[in-house]
Amino acid sequence: MLLKLLLAIILPGVLVVFFTRVTYNYYVGLLLAFALIAASIYKGYAEFTIVIIADIISLGAGFLYARNMGKRAKK
């Protein structure tokens, strides 16, 4: 459970940033990362509610970081 929680804190945020760098759009990056996380929840990989909450928080943090990264790149 501890490993899943640690990965849930880190991985979705990294996915949002990665997909944002690939697609050059942070909304698309968020959507793709959300689709992957939703599929993993649907398949049953997130058994605990705390892991799902950590996924959602990490998606939000990754989105904010990707948005700020995009604003800095435009300057």
KEDRENKOL-677681 format. One line per 5 residues: number of its first residue (from 1); their letters; for each residue x, y, z of C-alpha. Coordinates in pm, whole numbers, padded with zeros to 5 digits, m for minus. Example, Ala and Ser with C-alpha at 12.3 -4.5 7.8 and 13.67 -1.06 7.14 Angstrom:
<rs>
1 = as = 01230:m00450:00780 | 01367:m00106:00714
</rs>
This chain:
<rs>
1 = mllkl = 00000:00000:00000 | 00284:00240:00082 | 00442:00193:m00261 | 00108:00255:m00434 | 00057:00570:m00229
6 = llaii = 00405:00697:m00311 | 00352:00631:m00681 | 00009:00796:m00665 | 00168:01109:m00524 | 00439:01132:m00791
11 = lpgvl = 00335:00959:m01114 | 00017:01147:m01222 | 00190:01484:m01189 | 00485:01363:m01391 | 00248:01225:m01655
16 = vvfft = 00072:01561:m01689 | 00404:01740:m01736 | 00525:01477:m01984 | 00209:01486:m02194 | 00213:01866:m02184
21 = rvtyn = 00566:01870:m02321 | 00470:01626:m02596 | 00143:01792:m02702 | 00232:02157:m02620 | m00109:02194:m02455
26 = yyvgl = m00160:02152:m02081 | m00531:02078:m02113 | m00458:01786:m02345 | m00181:01673:m02109 | m00423:01678:m01817
31 = llafa = m00688:01492:m02018 | m00448:01217:m02127 | m00310:01170:m01777 | m00662:01166:m01633 | m00764:00901:m01887
36 = liaas = m00473:00679:m01784 | m00548:00721:m01414 | m00920:00658:m01470 | m00840:00340:m01663 | m00615:00216:m01383
41 = iykgy = m00886:00288:m01125 | m01143:00108:m01342 | m00916:m00196:m01375 | m00884:m00212:m00997 | m00525:m00106:m00940
46 = aefti = m00627:00161:m00687 | m00788:m00039:m00410 | m00784:00229:m00142 | m00963:00562:m00140 | m00651:00741:m00017
51 = viiad = m00467:00633:m00333 | m00743:00779:m00552 | m00734:01105:m00356 | m00354:01120:m00392 | m00394:01065:m00768
56 = iislg = m00636:01357:m00795 | m00415:01589:m00590 | m00112:01493:m00796 | m00302:01557:m01122 | m00388:01903:m00995
61 = agfly = m00033:01979:m00887 | 00104:01854:m01219 | m00146:02070:m01407 | m00046:02380:m01211 | 00322:02309:m01268
66 = arnmg = 00269:02249:m01641 | 00068:02570:m01673 | 00339:02773:m01499 | 00601:02601:m01711 | 00412:02705:m02025
71 = krakk = 00384:03064:m01909 | 00758:03079:m01838 | 00837:02936:m02182 | 00630:03205:m02357 | 00829:03487:m02191
</rs>
